[in-house]
Amino acid sequence: MEGPRRGGGGLRELRASPAGDGLRVCLRADPAHAVRARAVPVGAGVFSHVTGRDGVRG
């Protein structure tokens, strides 16, 4: 029995590109809706967090 599907799909549906000191992350199918994100080194891994919405890139 399969559980409810959450969100769209997997990481392959996302596009990340450099934006200032962070990243701009959007869905490949809908690049107009994007967020700004940062990743900070913590120990052996990273902590990533969304810093805000990103406008439409023309």
PyMOL commands that set and color helices and strands:
alter all, ss='L'
color gray80, all
select helices_A, chain A and resi 11-13
alter helices_A, ss='H'
color red, helices_A
select strands_A, chain A and resi 14-19+22-27+30-42+45-54
alter strands_A, ss='S'
color yellow, strands_A
deselect
rebuild
show_as cartoon
